[in-house]
Amino acid sequence: MTPMPPGSATEPTIAAPVKTSPLISRRFTKEGVHPYSEITWVKRDAIVGPADRPVFEQKDVEFPDFWSDNAVSITVSKYFRGKLGTPVREVSLRQTIDRVVRTIRNWGESFGYFADSRAADIFTDELTHLLLYQKASFNSPVWFNVGTTPHPQCSACFILSVEDNMPSILDWIKTEGMIFKGGSGSGLNLSNLRSKHESLSGGGRASGPVSFMRGADSVAGMIKSGGTTRRAAKMVVLNIDHPDIMDFINCKVNEEKKIKALVAAGFNMADLNDEAWNSIQFQNANNSVRLTDEFMRAVEEDGDWQTTLLTGGAGPVYKARDLLPSIARAAWECGDPGVQFDTILNA
C-alpha cells in the first residue's frame, strides 16, 4: 500500500448518491435527549509536566466529571485546536467532539448516506455518546485534522517504498515529512538500498541504509506531528539477509551509550524536550528486523547466514546464532529492534 502524495487528495465524488440508512438506530441514546445533557460538566486545569515548570498548561477547560486528570491533560494538550490564549482555542471537550462529529455528519449528508435528517440525528447522537463516554475513540490524525481543513489527513499510518537511487531516497524523506506534518505515521522497508559494502555506478562506496536513516530521523525530529507536541512516528524495517544488518541491529544501542554519557554529564535526559536529545539519533522510529523461516532454521542448525548484495553476489557471512542473540541483546539494552516473522505473516 503506497499513499498518494500528501496534500494531493481530493474529495471523492458520487455521480448518483443513493439514500441509505444502514442499520442506524439508537443503542445508547434517547430521542430528544442530547448526550451532553445527561452528565455533569466541570472546569479543570490541564497540566503536562512538573507543576513548577510545566511543558503545557491550559486552565479552566470543560470536561465531564468522570474523566481522569490524565485523560483531560492528554486531550487538551494533544487534540484541542487553535492557538493558546486566543479566542479560537478550544476550551471544552464539547467543541472538540462537535468539530469532528459534525464534520463527519456533513460528509454523510452530502454523499447521501442518511435516508433523512432523523437518521443523521441518530448517528450524531450515538457517535457523540461513544466519544463522550470513552467507549471508542478516533486515531490522532482525525482529532488533529477533521473540521480544521477542507481535505483532512485521517489515516494513522502510511506504508512507503524507496528505490536505490537518490531521487527516490529524497522523495521518501520529503513525503514522510509531509505525512508527519499531518499527524500520521509511516513505515517502510529499506532493504532495497544497497549496502555500505557495495560500489556506486559513478565510483566510490554506497552510504548504506543506516546512513540515510540518520537524515530521515533528523527531518522527523524537526517536525511536530499535527503541529502539536506529539513527536513523529515511524517504523523502519530491514531484512535479515541485508549486508548491513548488524549495523542496523546496533544503531540504537550505540546511541544509548551517548544518552548514558549525557546523563553522567548532568543533562536532564528524562525530559524528552531537553535540547540534548537533538544530538541523539534514531529516536523517532521503531526498528524491526524481518526474519524468515530459512533464517530460523539456520539458527536451529547452528548454520552460517549468507547476506546478499543488492548489486549481485555474496555479502558478509554471519553465524545465525550470533545474529539472533545480537537482536535480543540490543532490544534488552534499548528496546529495539523488534522482529517481524515474514514467512509466517505472508503464509
N, C-alpha and C positions, 0 to 999 in steps of 0.2 A: 504494500500500500504506500504510494508516494503522493504527497499532497500537492494541490495546486499551489503556486507561489502565494505566500500570504498577501492579502490585500487585493488579489485578483478575482476573488469570488464575487458573483453577482447573485441577486435574489432569484430563486427559481421561479419559473413562470408556468402556469397551468392554463392550457387553452380553454378547457371547459370544466370549471370546478364542479364537482359532484357533491351535493349537500348530503353529508352523512353525519351520524352521531353514534359512533361505535361504542355501545355499552356504557354510555355516560349516565351514571345515576349516583345518588347520594349514598355514601358509605359512612362518612364521619361527620357530616354537617347537616343542619336543619334548614328547611326552606324558610327564607325571610330572616334568618339569624346569621349575621356575619361572624366568622371565627374570631375576629378581634374583640367582639363584644362579650365573649364568654370567659375572658381571662382578666387577670389583674395586671395592669401595666405600672411599672415603677421606673424611677430615674436612677441610673447607675453611673459610675465612673469607670471608663475603660483604660487600664494602665498595663503597659508591657515593659518589663524590666524592673530594676530596683526602684523603690518609691522615691529615693533621693536623687536619682538621675535616670528617669525612665527613657526608654528608647521611643516609646509612643504614649501619648496621653490625649484623651478626649473625654470631657466631663459632661454630666447631665444627659446621657443618652438614654433613650427609652426602650425598655425590653420587658418581656413577660417576667413575672416574679419567680418563675420556676427555672429560668435559665441560670446556669452556673456562672461565676465570675470569669472562669476560663473561657467559656463559650462566648461571653459578651466581649471580652478583650480580643479574642481571635477575630470575631465577626466584624467588630468596629475597625480594628487596625488593618485587616486584610480586604474587607468587602464593602465597607461604606465608601461611596464615591463622592467626589467633589473635594476641592482644596480645603484643608483645615482652616478654620477661622473665617470662612466666607459663608454668605447666605446659601450657596448652592450645596454645601456639605450636608450629607445625610446625617440626621441626628436621631433617627428612630428606626427600629427593625421594620416597622410598618412600611417605611419608604423603600427600604431595600427589597423586601419581599414584593411590594406592589410594582416596583420598577421591573422586576423580572417577570412576574406572573402576568401583569397587564400587557407586556410586550408579547409574550407567548400567546396570550388570548387574541391579541390583534392579528398576529400571524395566522392563527387558526381561523379567525373570521374572514380574513382577506383571501384565504385559499380554500374556503368552503368546507372546513372540517366539521362545523357545527350545523345541525339541522335548523336551529333557530337560536334566538338570544337566550332562551331559558337553558338550553344545553350549554351555552357558553358561560352562563352564570354558575351552573353546577360545577363545570370544570374549574372555573376561577376559585370558587369557594373550597373545593376539595384539594386543589393544589396548594392553596394558601394554608389550609389546615395542616397538610403534611409537612410543610416547611416550618410553620409556626411551632409545631409540637416536636420538631426534630425527628419525625418518623422517616423522613427521607431528605436528601439534600442534593443539590446540583454540584458539579465539579467547579473548581475555582474559576476557570475562564468564563463560565456562564455568569457567576456573580460579578466578575470583573466587568464584563463587556455588554451583556444583554441590557438594552434600554439606555445605553450610553453612546452607541454608534450605529449607523444605519446597517452595516454589514458586520455584525459581531463575529469574532473567532470563538467558537464554542467547544471545539474538540479539546480533550485533555492532552492528547499525545499525537504526534505526527511521526511516521516512520520515513526516514530519509534514505537516500542511497548516494554513493560517491564513487566516481571512477578515478583511475590512476592517471590523472592529468591536472595541471594547475587550474585551468578554468573551472573544472568540476569541483575541485577542493575549495576554491574561493566561493563558488556558488553555494556549496554546503554551508560554509560558515555564515554567509550573508543570510541565507534562508533560515538557518537556525536562529540567528539573531532576531529576525522579524517574528518568528514563532514565539520566542521568549518575550518579546515586547508585548505580544497579545495575551500573555499569561499562560501559555500552554507549554508542554514539554516536548522533547524529541528523542528519537533513538535511531541509531544506525550502526551498521557493521563495517568496520574499517579494513576488513581482510582483503578488499580489492586494491589496497595501496601497497606498492612494492616495499620491501623491507630495506633496512639500512645496509644490508649485505649485498644489495644489487646496484647495478650501474644505471645512470641516466643515458638517454639516447644522445644527448649533447656532450657527454663526458661527465666525470665526477660521480659521486655516490648519491643515492637517494637519501632523503631525510628519515624516512620511515614513519609509520602511523603515529607513534608516540610523540614524535616531534610536532606533528600537525595537531595532535590533541592539546598541546600546550597553547597554541594560538587560539583554538576554538574555546578552550577553557577561559582564556583571558577575555574574549569577547563576551562569553556568558557571564563572567564576573562583573562586567561593566553594566549589564542590563538588569534592572529590577523588573521581574516579570509582572506584566499588567500595570506597570507604573507604581507598584507598591513596594513594601519592604520584603516581599517574597523573593527568594533567590531563584535563578534559572534552574530548571530541572531537566536532566537528560540521562540517557543510557548509552554507553559505548561498548561495543562487542568486538572481540577478536577471536578468530578460530584457533583451535589448539594446534593446528599444523602451520600457522604463520611463523616465519623465521624469527620475528621479533617478539614471540610470545613471552619470553622470560622478562624482557623489558616492560612489557605491558603488565604482567603479574605484579612486578615490584615497584611500579611507578609511584603508587600512593604510599608504599612503605617508606620509600626514601624521603618523601615529603613529611611523613610522620616524624622522622628524625629531626627535621627542621623545626617542627612545632615544639618538640620537647626542648630543643636548644633555645627557642624564643621564650618559652615559659621559664627556663632557668635564668634567662637574662632579664626577667622581670616584666615581660609583656603579658597583657591580660588576654590570653587566647581563649578563655571561657566566654568572652564576648565576641560573637561572630561578626560584629560590626567594627571591631578593632582594626585599625589600618594595617597592623602587622599581618593580617590574613592576606593582604594583597600580594605578599611575597610567596605565598603557599599555592602551589599549582594542583590541578586535577581535582579541585574540591567541588566543582559544580556538576559532576557526573557520577553515576553509578557504573562501575565497570563490571563486565561479565565475560568469562571465557566460555566459548562454545565447544562442548565436548561431544564426541561421537562414541558409538559402541565400539568401534575399532580401537579407539584410544583406551577405553576402559578395559578391553580385553588385553591390550598391551600391558596395562598396569597389573592385571591379574597374573599374567605370564612373566612379569619382570622383564619385559622386552624393551628394545630400543624404539624411540619415536622419531620418525623422519619428518622434518618440516620441508615445505615445498616453496621454491622461489616462484614469484609471480611471473617472472620472465622465462621460466622453464629451468628444470634441473633441481638438484637437491640442495636444501638449506642445511642449517646446523642440525645435528642429531643429539637428542637428549634421552636419558633414561626415563621411561614413562613414570617409574616410581620416584623419580626426582621431581618431575613436574607437578604431580598431584599434591604431594606434601608442600611444595612451594606455594601452591594456590591456597591450601589450608592455613599455612603459616602466615601468609600475607593477610588473609581475611581475619585471622586472630589478632594481628597487630593493628590493623587499621579499618577493618570492616569490608574491604574489597580485595580481590574481585569476587563476585558471585559466580555461579556456574549455570549454564544452560545445557541440558541434555538434548542435543539437536536431533539425534536419531529417534529418540523416544517421542519428542514433540511432534516430529513430522509423521511418525507412524500412527 
